[in-house]
Amino acid sequence: MKILVAEYASALGLGGTVELEGRAMLAALVKSFARSGHDVVYPTSGPKLAEGRPVFIRKEGDFEAHLEGDADAGLLIAPDGMQPHLLQILERSTVNLGASPAAAALAADKLLCTKALAQAGVPVAEIVEKPDPVEKGCQRYVVKPRTGCGSDGVRITSYARAGPEEIVTRYHEGLHLSASFISSGEGFLPLTINRQIMDFSGEGPKYLGSQVPYRTPRAGEIWAAAKKASEALNLRGYAGIDFVLGEKPWVVDVNARPTSSIMGIVRVMKEEIGDLILRASFGGLPEEVHIEGEYVFRKQDLKI
């Protein structure tokens, strides 16, 4: 099978850690699909990977054009706000191995996503419409872009004020975790729970890396919430959900696409991630995966 793996940041040569992180995810996926016996192609601004066949591009239009190639199936990794448009292009000519454009659009909009999850009974960091009354004392809030990736633009503050393209949620103390899984719509396959390495020294949290996996006695709670969230948002393929684990496993962000945790997963999981992603679309997901060992990575150390 010919498979297209299209990662936006590395293909456009955006520079910085965003490009390094993107290329690391791309390399992990391309290698896994290749090891599973498939012909893999990927767009790139120049750098080549050890596996797969590069397709060289110069501008964003080239990237979009290659989404309409002759691959049998395709997997897209792009900024959340761009995913719906690019997925529509991908689906014109091949099987989309990830979320549908509609599901990606819902997950990317943090306001609508949070409301949908709350309505489905998923624990979420609640949206704050207006400041709490003075008699409640000083409260803490999280202000974040309505559409954005990771911790970019997020700030923790005692003022529940947001700009026109921001939302305010209640701040919860707890352990920052993520849950990585694969969904076929009919089946839900847990992969790993991961501890997020965070820096809280500035105005807002910054994501630095992950410990894969993170073993916790509360895994059952986390997976139950992740499964319910996946069903509510109609997610497909690989996805990741960020939690703050406190009194409850509160969902704080949903990524309807491969996440950086995949760099650790491919090192500790016996199964091939590429094979599992394909099986989510073409049938035959296993009931479980087999994890051995642990892998810790930091964004600052990424080199490809």
PyMOL commands that set and color helices and strands:
alter all, ss='L'
color gray80, all
select helices_A, chain A and resi 8-11+16-35+60-66+83-90+101-108+110-119+134-136+219-233+262-268+273-282+299-301
alter helices_A, ss='H'
color red, helices_A
select strands_A, chain A and resi 2-7+39-44+53-56+73-77+95-96+141-145+155-157+166-170+175-183+188-199+206-212+237-245+249-255+295-298
alter strands_A, ss='S'
color yellow, strands_A
deselect
rebuild
show_as cartoon
